[in-house]
Amino acid sequence: MTEIPYPAHPTNYRVGRRSKIDRIVIHVTNGPSGAPWVWFGMDHGAQIPPAAPTSAHVSVDPGGLVYRSVPDQDTAFHAGAYNDRSLGVEIVGWNGYDFPDVQLDRTAELVAEWATRYGLPADRVHIVGHNEVPGEENEDPGADFNWSDFMTRIQHHMNRGVDASTVVIFGFVVALVGAAFMIRG
């Protein structure tokens, strides 16, 4: 998946982690269709009045473009008590918004990749809304967010893996090409 780098300001995340990743937190920006990655790139402490440091690992815009703000191995400030143990994705839009298919599908693809990479079950225990994080008083992704559809999309991406026959055929072709070069050389 192609990601557009848009780094968060150093005050908006912490280098490293204090815990193993065991959650993925889904956010909705609940703001204009502007760019949350621009907000993450600002020094909020320099603002008047100062704002709390904020970031997410990635944001997905309505066209399905993915903006990377914080590396996975670092701690984004997005979910209070879950910051150290989670990855956060911002879906650009509003709670209750009918998100475009390309945006939801790209977000689901990203979540499926994370779940696979970090060995997380693709279930609602490990993939949570910002509103489900203990101690947080947020409403996103909203009561109307279609979790059933979103989880189905995640499962679709997790099940898209390459089947064994494709791997065997590819390996055979690579072996033939290698043998051809050895004979010629």
C-alpha positions as CSV (number, residue, x, y, z in Angstrom):
1,M,0.0,0.0,0.0
2,T,1.4,3.4,-1.0
3,E,1.6,5.9,1.9
4,I,2.3,9.6,1.5
5,P,4.7,10.7,4.2
6,Y,3.5,13.7,6.3
7,P,5.4,13.5,9.6
8,A,3.9,14.6,12.8
9,H,5.7,17.3,14.7
10,P,8.1,15.8,17.3
11,T,6.0,17.1,20.2
12,N,2.9,15.2,18.9
13,Y,4.3,11.7,19.4
14,R,6.9,9.7,21.4
15,V,9.7,7.7,19.8
16,G,9.4,4.1,20.8
17,R,6.7,2.1,22.7
18,R,6.3,1.0,26.3
19,S,3.9,-1.9,25.4
20,K,3.3,-4.5,22.7
21,I,0.7,-3.5,20.1
22,D,-2.6,-5.2,20.9
23,R,-5.3,-2.8,19.6
24,I,-6.1,-0.8,16.5
25,V,-8.2,2.3,17.2
26,I,-10.5,3.7,14.5
27,H,-11.1,7.5,14.6
28,V,-13.1,9.9,12.5
29,T,-11.7,13.4,12.2
30,N,-15.1,15.1,12.8
31,G,-13.9,18.1,11.0
32,P,-13.9,19.6,7.6
33,S,-12.6,17.4,4.9
34,G,-9.2,19.1,5.4
35,A,-6.1,17.3,6.3
36,P,-5.6,16.0,9.9
37,W,-2.0,15.2,8.9
38,V,-1.4,19.0,8.7
39,W,-2.7,19.4,12.3
40,F,-0.4,16.6,13.4
41,G,2.5,18.4,11.9
42,M,2.0,21.5,14.0
43,D,3.6,22.4,17.3
44,H,0.5,22.7,19.4
45,G,2.4,23.9,22.5
46,A,3.4,27.0,20.5
47,Q,-0.3,27.9,19.8
48,I,-2.2,30.4,21.9
49,P,-3.8,28.9,23.8
50,P,-1.6,25.8,23.7
51,A,-3.4,22.7,22.5
52,A,-2.8,19.1,23.6
53,P,-0.3,17.1,21.5
54,T,-2.3,15.0,18.9
55,S,-1.4,12.6,16.2
56,A,-2.4,9.3,14.6
57,H,-0.2,6.8,12.8
58,V,-2.1,7.3,9.5
59,S,-5.1,9.1,8.0
60,V,-7.2,8.0,5.1
61,D,-8.9,10.7,2.9
62,P,-12.1,10.3,1.0
63,G,-10.2,9.4,-2.1
64,G,-8.5,6.5,-0.3
65,L,-5.1,8.2,-0.1
66,V,-3.1,7.2,3.0
67,Y,-1.0,9.8,4.8
68,R,1.6,8.5,7.2
69,S,2.3,10.7,10.2
70,V,3.9,8.5,12.9
71,P,5.8,5.2,12.3
72,D,4.2,2.1,13.7
73,Q,7.1,1.6,16.1
74,D,6.5,5.0,17.7
75,T,3.6,6.1,20.0
76,A,1.0,8.4,18.5
77,F,-1.0,10.5,20.9
78,H,-4.5,9.5,19.8
79,A,-6.2,7.3,22.4
80,G,-5.2,8.2,25.9
81,A,-4.6,5.0,27.9
82,Y,-4.3,3.0,24.7
83,N,-1.6,5.2,23.1
84,D,1.3,2.8,24.0
85,R,-0.5,-0.3,23.1
86,S,-2.3,0.7,19.9
87,L,-2.1,1.9,16.3
88,G,-4.5,4.7,15.3
89,V,-6.1,5.5,11.9
90,E,-8.1,8.7,11.2
91,I,-10.9,8.4,8.7
92,V,-11.4,11.9,7.3
93,G,-15.0,12.9,7.6
94,W,-17.8,13.2,10.2
95,N,-19.6,10.8,12.5
96,G,-22.6,9.5,10.6
97,Y,-21.0,10.4,7.2
98,D,-21.6,7.9,4.4
99,F,-17.9,7.3,3.7
100,P,-16.9,6.5,0.1
101,D,-16.3,2.8,-0.6
102,V,-12.7,3.5,-1.6
103,Q,-12.0,5.2,1.7
104,L,-13.5,2.4,3.8
105,D,-11.9,-0.3,1.7
106,R,-8.4,1.3,2.0
107,T,-8.9,1.7,5.7
108,A,-9.9,-1.9,6.1
109,E,-6.9,-3.0,4.0
110,L,-4.6,-1.1,6.3
111,V,-6.2,-2.5,9.4
112,A,-5.9,-6.0,7.9
113,E,-2.2,-5.5,7.2
114,W,-1.6,-4.3,10.7
115,A,-3.6,-7.2,12.3
116,T,-1.5,-9.6,10.2
117,R,1.8,-7.9,10.9
118,Y,1.3,-7.7,14.7
119,G,-0.6,-11.0,15.1
120,L,-3.9,-9.5,16.2
121,P,-7.2,-11.3,15.7
122,A,-9.4,-9.3,13.4
123,D,-12.2,-8.9,15.9
124,R,-14.0,-6.2,17.8
125,V,-11.9,-6.8,20.9
126,H,-8.7,-5.8,19.1
127,I,-10.2,-3.4,16.6
128,V,-12.0,-0.7,18.5
129,G,-13.6,2.7,18.0
130,H,-12.1,5.8,19.8
131,N,-15.4,5.9,21.7
132,E,-14.6,2.5,23.2
133,V,-11.2,3.4,24.7
134,P,-11.5,3.5,28.6
135,G,-11.3,7.0,30.0
136,E,-11.9,8.7,26.7
137,E,-14.9,10.9,26.1
138,N,-15.1,10.8,22.4
139,E,-17.9,9.7,20.1
140,D,-16.0,8.7,17.0
141,P,-16.4,6.8,14.8
142,G,-20.0,7.4,15.8
143,A,-23.2,5.4,16.6
144,D,-24.0,5.1,12.8
145,F,-20.6,3.6,11.9
146,N,-21.3,0.3,10.1
147,W,-19.0,-2.0,12.1
148,S,-20.4,-5.1,10.4
149,D,-19.6,-3.9,7.0
150,F,-16.2,-2.6,8.1
151,M,-15.2,-5.9,9.7
152,T,-16.3,-7.8,6.6
153,R,-14.0,-5.6,4.5
154,I,-11.1,-6.4,6.9
155,Q,-11.8,-10.1,6.7
156,H,-11.9,-9.9,2.9
157,H,-8.4,-8.3,2.8
158,M,-7.1,-10.9,5.3
159,N,-8.4,-13.7,3.2
160,R,-6.9,-12.4,0.0
161,G,-3.6,-14.0,0.6
162,V,-1.8,-15.8,-2.2
163,D,-2.8,-19.5,-2.4
164,A,-0.2,-22.3,-2.3
165,S,-0.4,-23.2,-6.0
166,T,0.6,-19.6,-7.0
167,V,3.6,-19.8,-4.7
168,V,4.7,-23.2,-6.2
169,I,4.3,-21.9,-9.8
170,F,6.3,-18.7,-9.0
171,G,9.0,-20.7,-7.3
172,F,9.3,-23.0,-10.3
173,V,9.6,-20.1,-12.7
174,V,12.3,-18.4,-10.5
175,A,14.2,-21.7,-10.4
176,L,14.0,-22.1,-14.2
177,V,15.2,-18.5,-14.8
178,G,18.1,-19.0,-12.3
179,A,19.1,-22.3,-14.0
180,A,19.0,-20.6,-17.4
181,F,21.4,-17.9,-16.2
182,M,23.7,-20.5,-14.7
183,I,23.9,-22.5,-18.0
184,R,24.6,-19.3,-20.0
185,G,27.2,-18.0,-17.6
